[in-house]
Amino acid sequence: MQPSKEEITTELKKILVEDLFVEVPSEEMKDSDSLSTDIGLDSVGQIELVSIIEERYGFKVDVKEASAEMKTIRSTADYVWRNVHAARD
């Protein structure tokens, strides 16, 4: 079964806290939060996030696309959702 956008969003917040050790608690994160300015994810953290997404969701992230689209929690969840559904169709 493919994950919903809500499930992906929840999972992304969990990854940010548990795997990437951001200091913002997941329950305080808003979907509109910027990964860099609001969440505090640096460039190394963004690379690690891409790696975790690839492993967890089973698709290759296009780095140029990702840097353009993965700006907020919501846009990252949308990107993952689109690619998960495209890979399985």
BELRA-V266275 format. One record per pair of residues at least 4 apart in sequence whose C-alpha atoms are under 6 Angstrom apart, sorted by sequence separation. I is the first residue (numbers start at 0). J is the second residue. If there is no record, write none. Layout:
I_J + I_J
This chain:
2_6 + 13_17 + 14_18 + 15_19 + 16_20 + 33_37 + 34_38 + 35_39 + 40_44 + 51_55 + 52_56 + 53_57 + 61_65 + 64_68 + 65_69 + 76_80 + 79_83 + 82_86 + 16_21 + 32_37 + 35_40 + 53_58 + 69_74 + 15_21 + 34_40 + 53_59 + 69_75 + 12_25 + 34_70 + 33_70 + 34_71 + 33_71 + 32_71 + 31_71 + 30_72 + 31_73 + 30_73 + 8_76 + 7_76
